Amino acid sequence: MAKKILALIGEDFEDLELSYPVLRLREEGCQVDIVGDKAGFTYHGKYGVPFDSDYAFGDVDPADYDGLLVPGGWAPDKLRRYPEVLNIVRVINDAGKPIGEICHAGWVLISAGILEGKTVTSTPGIKDDMANAGATWVDEASVVDGNIVSARRPPDLPAYMKDYIKVLFGK
């Protein structure tokens, strides 16, 4: 049975940080559902790439998913304001399922309160935010700490997705 991944989306997501992971996971045979505040809505990335949502936050049960992807860009600053998003993150984290976060996506994990004691990376712009949330921040392309896989920015996507896929499939 194919793995089911929930990918969060909001306006001004970082185009590559959503499209590359979605395509890589689909190449691996995963079902990737794009989930935003509205179902069937066309969201646009920072550079204009359109992406349609499959479901709204309230339409999904995070327990039905094998993992979560949170892209960066400016979307995480808004995504973290939705209680449904924070619930999705917490349910997937509590189940020990993989959570991928890149660039500014760490803001969502900070607001969900799941970074205490974790080693992570992100865009250097939120390094202090990550540390203030109780995480140890490191400047590396991709970091795995338990079920959390983090990366800094688009050039790190190949390393990030190799690590995410290893965690997802238990390799």
C-alpha atoms as an extended CHARMM CRD file, in Angstrom:
* protein
*
       171  EXT
         1         1  MET       CA              0.0000000000        0.0000000000        0.0000000000  PROA      1               0.0000000000
         2         2  ALA       CA              1.3210000000        3.4430000000       -0.9500000000  PROA      2               0.0000000000
         3         3  LYS       CA              2.4040000000        5.8500000000        1.7560000000  PROA      3               0.0000000000
         4         4  LYS       CA              0.1050000000        8.8490000000        2.2120000000  PROA      4               0.0000000000
         5         5  ILE       CA              1.7340000000       12.2130000000        2.7710000000  PROA      5               0.0000000000
         6         6  LEU       CA              0.0030000000       15.4350000000        3.7660000000  PROA      6               0.0000000000
         7         7  ALA       CA              1.6390000000       18.5750000000        2.3180000000  PROA      7               0.0000000000
         8         8  LEU       CA              0.5750000000       21.9360000000        3.7350000000  PROA      8               0.0000000000
         9         9  ILE       CA              0.0490000000       24.8890000000        1.4190000000  PROA      9               0.0000000000
        10        10  GLY       CA             -0.6590000000       28.5960000000        1.7670000000  PROA      10              0.0000000000
        11        11  GLU       CA             -0.1970000000       31.6790000000       -0.3840000000  PROA      11              0.0000000000
        12        12  ASP       CA              3.4290000000       32.6190000000       -1.0370000000  PROA      12              0.0000000000
        13        13  PHE       CA              4.8600000000       29.1520000000       -0.3340000000  PROA      13              0.0000000000
        14        14  GLU       CA              8.3970000000       28.7050000000       -1.6810000000  PROA      14              0.0000000000
        15        15  ASP       CA              7.7750000000       27.2100000000       -5.1190000000  PROA      15              0.0000000000
        16        16  LEU       CA             10.6130000000       24.6580000000       -5.1830000000  PROA      16              0.0000000000
        17        17  GLU       CA             10.1910000000       23.7180000000       -1.5250000000  PROA      17              0.0000000000
        18        18  LEU       CA              6.7120000000       22.3860000000       -2.2900000000  PROA      18              0.0000000000
        19        19  SER       CA              6.9800000000       21.1650000000       -5.8870000000  PROA      19              0.0000000000
        20        20  TYR       CA             10.2880000000       19.2670000000       -5.5870000000  PROA      20              0.0000000000
        21        21  PRO       CA              9.3110000000       17.2080000000       -2.4980000000  PROA      21              0.0000000000
        22        22  VAL       CA              5.8430000000       16.4810000000       -3.8970000000  PROA      22              0.0000000000
        23        23  LEU       CA              7.2770000000       15.2360000000       -7.1910000000  PROA      23              0.0000000000
        24        24  ARG       CA             10.0240000000       13.1710000000       -5.4960000000  PROA      24              0.0000000000
        25        25  LEU       CA              7.5240000000       11.4800000000       -3.2030000000  PROA      25              0.0000000000
        26        26  ARG       CA              5.1590000000       10.7610000000       -6.0790000000  PROA      26              0.0000000000
        27        27  GLU       CA              8.1150000000        9.2090000000       -7.9320000000  PROA      27              0.0000000000
        28        28  GLU       CA              8.5220000000        6.9340000000       -4.8970000000  PROA      28              0.0000000000
        29        29  GLY       CA              4.8870000000        5.8310000000       -5.2840000000  PROA      29              0.0000000000
        30        30  CYS       CA              3.4720000000        7.9800000000       -2.4780000000  PROA      30              0.0000000000
        31        31  GLN       CA              0.0810000000        9.6230000000       -2.5260000000  PROA      31              0.0000000000
        32        32  VAL       CA              0.6430000000       13.2930000000       -1.6660000000  PROA      32              0.0000000000
        33        33  ASP       CA             -2.4140000000       15.3340000000       -0.6920000000  PROA      33              0.0000000000
        34        34  ILE       CA             -2.0830000000       19.1180000000       -0.8340000000  PROA      34              0.0000000000
        35        35  VAL       CA             -3.9670000000       20.6480000000        2.0940000000  PROA      35              0.0000000000
        36        36  GLY       CA             -4.7360000000       24.3600000000        2.6110000000  PROA      36              0.0000000000
        37        37  ASP       CA             -7.3240000000       26.5100000000        4.3100000000  PROA      37              0.0000000000
        38        38  LYS       CA             -9.6070000000       25.9450000000        1.2870000000  PROA      38              0.0000000000
        39        39  ALA       CA            -10.2080000000       22.7990000000       -0.7750000000  PROA      39              0.0000000000
        40        40  GLY       CA             -9.9260000000       23.0300000000       -4.5540000000  PROA      40              0.0000000000
        41        41  PHE       CA             -8.2320000000       26.4310000000       -4.3820000000  PROA      41              0.0000000000
        42        42  THR       CA             -5.2990000000       27.5500000000       -6.5200000000  PROA      42              0.0000000000
        43        43  TYR       CA             -2.4750000000       28.8860000000       -4.3580000000  PROA      43              0.0000000000
        44        44  HSD       CA              0.5100000000       30.7040000000       -5.8130000000  PROA      44              0.0000000000
        45        45  GLY       CA              4.1170000000       30.4170000000       -4.7570000000  PROA      45              0.0000000000
        46        46  LYS       CA              6.4340000000       33.3590000000       -4.1470000000  PROA      46              0.0000000000
        47        47  TYR       CA              7.5280000000       33.1310000000       -7.7800000000  PROA      47              0.0000000000
        48        48  GLY       CA              4.0500000000       32.5140000000       -9.2030000000  PROA      48              0.0000000000
        49        49  VAL       CA              3.9240000000       28.7310000000       -9.5180000000  PROA      49              0.0000000000
        50        50  PRO       CA              0.2760000000       27.6410000000       -9.0930000000  PROA      50              0.0000000000
        51        51  PHE       CA             -0.6440000000       24.6190000000       -6.9590000000  PROA      51              0.0000000000
        52        52  ASP       CA             -4.1700000000       23.3610000000       -6.2880000000  PROA      52              0.0000000000
        53        53  SER       CA             -5.2220000000       22.1270000000       -2.8730000000  PROA      53              0.0000000000
        54        54  ASP       CA             -6.9440000000       18.7630000000       -2.6360000000  PROA      54              0.0000000000
        55        55  TYR       CA             -8.4770000000       19.3270000000        0.7840000000  PROA      55              0.0000000000
        56        56  ALA       CA             -9.0410000000       21.9310000000        3.4770000000  PROA      56              0.0000000000
        57        57  PHE       CA             -7.3760000000       21.5410000000        6.8850000000  PROA      57              0.0000000000
        58        58  GLY       CA            -10.6210000000       20.4530000000        8.5330000000  PROA      58              0.0000000000
        59        59  ASP       CA            -11.3430000000       17.8450000000        5.8380000000  PROA      59              0.0000000000
        60        60  VAL       CA             -8.4360000000       15.5690000000        6.7400000000  PROA      60              0.0000000000
        61        61  ASP       CA             -7.6500000000       13.2790000000        9.6380000000  PROA      61              0.0000000000
        62        62  PRO       CA             -3.8870000000       13.5040000000       10.2100000000  PROA      62              0.0000000000
        63        63  ALA       CA             -3.9660000000        9.9910000000       11.7020000000  PROA      63              0.0000000000
        64        64  ASP       CA             -4.6750000000        8.7160000000        8.1580000000  PROA      64              0.0000000000
        65        65  TYR       CA             -1.2830000000        9.9600000000        6.9330000000  PROA      65              0.0000000000
        66        66  ASP       CA              2.2080000000        8.4760000000        7.0520000000  PROA      66              0.0000000000
        67        67  GLY       CA              4.0320000000       11.8070000000        7.0140000000  PROA      67              0.0000000000
        68        68  LEU       CA              3.8890000000       15.5710000000        6.7080000000  PROA      68              0.0000000000
        69        69  LEU       CA              5.6500000000       18.1340000000        4.5230000000  PROA      69              0.0000000000
        70        70  VAL       CA              5.8130000000       21.8200000000        5.4240000000  PROA      70              0.0000000000
        71        71  PRO       CA              7.3120000000       24.0220000000        2.7070000000  PROA      71              0.0000000000
        72        72  GLY       CA              8.9230000000       27.3500000000        3.4530000000  PROA      72              0.0000000000
        73        73  GLY       CA              8.4390000000       30.7410000000        1.8890000000  PROA      73              0.0000000000
        74        74  TRP       CA              6.1270000000       33.2440000000        3.5460000000  PROA      74              0.0000000000
        75        75  ALA       CA              3.2530000000       30.7620000000        3.9090000000  PROA      75              0.0000000000
        76        76  PRO       CA              4.4610000000       29.2950000000        7.2570000000  PROA      76              0.0000000000
        77        77  ASP       CA              3.9130000000       32.6220000000        9.0190000000  PROA      77              0.0000000000
        78        78  LYS       CA              0.2190000000       32.3530000000        8.1640000000  PROA      78              0.0000000000
        79        79  LEU       CA             -0.1170000000       28.5660000000        8.3910000000  PROA      79              0.0000000000
        80        80  ARG       CA              0.9680000000       28.5640000000       12.0300000000  PROA      80              0.0000000000
        81        81  ARG       CA             -2.0250000000       30.7430000000       12.9180000000  PROA      81              0.0000000000
        82        82  TYR       CA             -4.5250000000       27.9620000000       12.1180000000  PROA      82              0.0000000000
        83        83  PRO       CA             -5.3780000000       25.7110000000       15.1000000000  PROA      83              0.0000000000
        84        84  GLU       CA             -6.1250000000       22.9120000000       12.6030000000  PROA      84              0.0000000000
        85        85  VAL       CA             -2.5670000000       23.1150000000       11.2450000000  PROA      85              0.0000000000
        86        86  LEU       CA             -1.0540000000       22.9500000000       14.7140000000  PROA      86              0.0000000000
        87        87  ASN       CA             -3.2540000000       19.9300000000       15.4640000000  PROA      87              0.0000000000
        88        88  ILE       CA             -2.1050000000       18.2050000000       12.2580000000  PROA      88              0.0000000000
        89        89  VAL       CA              1.5430000000       18.7680000000       13.2110000000  PROA      89              0.0000000000
        90        90  ARG       CA              1.0440000000       17.5400000000       16.7810000000  PROA      90              0.0000000000
        91        91  VAL       CA             -0.9000000000       14.3990000000       15.7950000000  PROA      91              0.0000000000
        92        92  ILE       CA              1.7130000000       13.3860000000       13.2190000000  PROA      92              0.0000000000
        93        93  ASN       CA              4.5530000000       14.1820000000       15.6170000000  PROA      93              0.0000000000
        94        94  ASP       CA              2.9440000000       12.2960000000       18.5270000000  PROA      94              0.0000000000
        95        95  ALA       CA              2.6620000000        9.2400000000       16.2600000000  PROA      95              0.0000000000
        96        96  GLY       CA              6.3880000000        9.4950000000       15.4430000000  PROA      96              0.0000000000
        97        97  LYS       CA              5.7030000000        9.8960000000       11.7460000000  PROA      97              0.0000000000
        98        98  PRO       CA              8.1190000000       11.9100000000        9.5600000000  PROA      98              0.0000000000
        99        99  ILE       CA              7.7530000000       15.6720000000        9.4460000000  PROA      99              0.0000000000
       100       100  GLY       CA              9.7310000000       17.4820000000        6.7700000000  PROA      100             0.0000000000
       101       101  GLU       CA             10.3550000000       21.2040000000        7.2130000000  PROA      101             0.0000000000
       102       102  ILE       CA             12.5200000000       23.5160000000        5.1610000000  PROA      102             0.0000000000
       103       103  CYS       CA             13.5130000000       27.1810000000        5.3040000000  PROA      103             0.0000000000
       104       104  HSD       CA             10.8410000000       29.1980000000        7.1960000000  PROA      104             0.0000000000
       105       105  ALA       CA              8.6700000000       26.0920000000        7.7920000000  PROA      105             0.0000000000
       106       106  GLY       CA             10.2380000000       25.8030000000       11.2320000000  PROA      106             0.0000000000
       107       107  TRP       CA              7.8480000000       28.5320000000       12.3410000000  PROA      107             0.0000000000
       108       108  VAL       CA              4.9660000000       26.0430000000       12.0760000000  PROA      108             0.0000000000
       109       109  LEU       CA              6.7870000000       23.4860000000       14.2320000000  PROA      109             0.0000000000
       110       110  ILE       CA              7.6880000000       26.2150000000       16.7360000000  PROA      110             0.0000000000
       111       111  SER       CA              4.0390000000       27.2270000000       17.0740000000  PROA      111             0.0000000000
       112       112  ALA       CA              3.0490000000       23.5650000000       17.4590000000  PROA      112             0.0000000000
       113       113  GLY       CA              5.4900000000       23.3340000000       20.3810000000  PROA      113             0.0000000000
       114       114  ILE       CA              7.3610000000       20.2460000000       19.1660000000  PROA      114             0.0000000000
       115       115  LEU       CA             10.9780000000       21.4050000000       18.9040000000  PROA      115             0.0000000000
       116       116  GLU       CA             12.1250000000       21.2440000000       22.5440000000  PROA      116             0.0000000000
       117       117  GLY       CA             15.3340000000       19.2110000000       22.6780000000  PROA      117             0.0000000000
       118       118  LYS       CA             15.5080000000       18.6140000000       18.9160000000  PROA      118             0.0000000000
       119       119  THR       CA             18.4610000000       19.3470000000       16.6250000000  PROA      119             0.0000000000
       120       120  VAL       CA             17.2920000000       21.1210000000       13.4700000000  PROA      120             0.0000000000
       121       121  THR       CA             18.2630000000       23.4990000000       10.7260000000  PROA      121             0.0000000000
       122       122  SER       CA             16.3820000000       26.1950000000        8.8300000000  PROA      122             0.0000000000
       123       123  THR       CA             17.0310000000       29.3870000000        6.9770000000  PROA      123             0.0000000000
       124       124  PRO       CA             19.4870000000       31.3190000000        9.1700000000  PROA      124             0.0000000000
       125       125  GLY       CA             16.8330000000       34.0560000000        9.4270000000  PROA      125             0.0000000000
       126       126  ILE       CA             14.8550000000       32.0060000000       11.9650000000  PROA      126             0.0000000000
       127       127  LYS       CA             17.8380000000       30.4680000000       13.7720000000  PROA      127             0.0000000000
       128       128  ASP       CA             17.0530000000       32.4600000000       16.9360000000  PROA      128             0.0000000000
       129       129  ASP       CA             13.3740000000       31.4790000000       16.7810000000  PROA      129             0.0000000000
       130       130  MET       CA             14.3280000000       27.8050000000       16.6080000000  PROA      130             0.0000000000
       131       131  ALA       CA             16.7420000000       28.1540000000       19.5450000000  PROA      131             0.0000000000
       132       132  ASN       CA             14.1790000000       30.0860000000       21.5990000000  PROA      132             0.0000000000
       133       133  ALA       CA             11.7710000000       27.1730000000       21.0250000000  PROA      133             0.0000000000
       134       134  GLY       CA             14.2710000000       24.8670000000       22.7360000000  PROA      134             0.0000000000
       135       135  ALA       CA             15.9480000000       23.3880000000       19.6640000000  PROA      135             0.0000000000
       136       136  THR       CA             19.6420000000       23.1560000000       18.8810000000  PROA      136             0.0000000000
       137       137  TRP       CA             20.1890000000       24.8520000000       15.5170000000  PROA      137             0.0000000000
       138       138  VAL       CA             22.9600000000       23.6680000000       13.1820000000  PROA      138             0.0000000000
       139       139  ASP       CA             24.0880000000       24.9960000000        9.8020000000  PROA      139             0.0000000000
       140       140  GLU       CA             23.8220000000       21.8460000000        7.6980000000  PROA      140             0.0000000000
       141       141  ALA       CA             22.0390000000       21.0090000000        4.4500000000  PROA      141             0.0000000000
       142       142  SER       CA             19.7610000000       18.3940000000        6.0070000000  PROA      142             0.0000000000
       143       143  VAL       CA             19.3210000000       17.2980000000        9.6140000000  PROA      143             0.0000000000
       144       144  VAL       CA             17.4620000000       14.2490000000       10.9110000000  PROA      144             0.0000000000
       145       145  ASP       CA             16.4640000000       14.0980000000       14.5780000000  PROA      145             0.0000000000
       146       146  GLY       CA             14.0490000000       11.2530000000       15.1600000000  PROA      146             0.0000000000
       147       147  ASN       CA             11.0140000000       11.8980000000       12.9910000000  PROA      147             0.0000000000
       148       148  ILE       CA             11.9070000000       15.5000000000       12.1040000000  PROA      148             0.0000000000
       149       149  VAL       CA             13.8330000000       16.1440000000        8.8980000000  PROA      149             0.0000000000
       150       150  SER       CA             14.8840000000       19.7510000000        8.3400000000  PROA      150             0.0000000000
       151       151  ALA       CA             16.7320000000       21.7040000000        5.6540000000  PROA      151             0.0000000000
       152       152  ARG       CA             17.8780000000       25.2750000000        5.0830000000  PROA      152             0.0000000000
       153       153  ARG       CA             16.8770000000       26.3420000000        1.5610000000  PROA      153             0.0000000000
       154       154  PRO       CA             16.2250000000       25.1700000000       -2.0400000000  PROA      154             0.0000000000
       155       155  PRO       CA             19.8320000000       24.1310000000       -2.8540000000  PROA      155             0.0000000000
       156       156  ASP       CA             19.5240000000       21.6230000000        0.0140000000  PROA      156             0.0000000000
       157       157  LEU       CA             16.4780000000       19.8860000000       -1.4930000000  PROA      157             0.0000000000
       158       158  PRO       CA             18.3260000000       16.8060000000       -2.8500000000  PROA      158             0.0000000000
       159       159  ALA       CA             19.9010000000       15.9980000000        0.5560000000  PROA      159             0.0000000000
       160       160  TYR       CA             16.6430000000       16.8420000000        2.3560000000  PROA      160             0.0000000000
       161       161  MET       CA             14.5280000000       14.5380000000        0.2440000000  PROA      161             0.0000000000
       162       162  LYS       CA             17.0410000000       11.6690000000        0.4300000000  PROA      162             0.0000000000
       163       163  ASP       CA             16.8480000000       11.9410000000        4.2220000000  PROA      163             0.0000000000
       164       164  TYR       CA             13.0540000000       12.3240000000        4.2930000000  PROA      164             0.0000000000
       165       165  ILE       CA             12.5820000000        9.2520000000        2.0920000000  PROA      165             0.0000000000
       166       166  LYS       CA             14.9630000000        7.2120000000        4.2940000000  PROA      166             0.0000000000
       167       167  VAL       CA             12.9730000000        8.1640000000        7.4080000000  PROA      167             0.0000000000
       168       168  LEU       CA              9.6140000000        7.5860000000        5.6860000000  PROA      168             0.0000000000
       169       169  PHE       CA             10.5370000000        4.1040000000        4.4710000000  PROA      169             0.0000000000
       170       170  GLY       CA             12.6280000000        3.1700000000        7.5200000000  PROA      170             0.0000000000
       171       171  LYS       CA             15.8500000000        2.7660000000        5.5210000000  PROA      171             0.0000000000
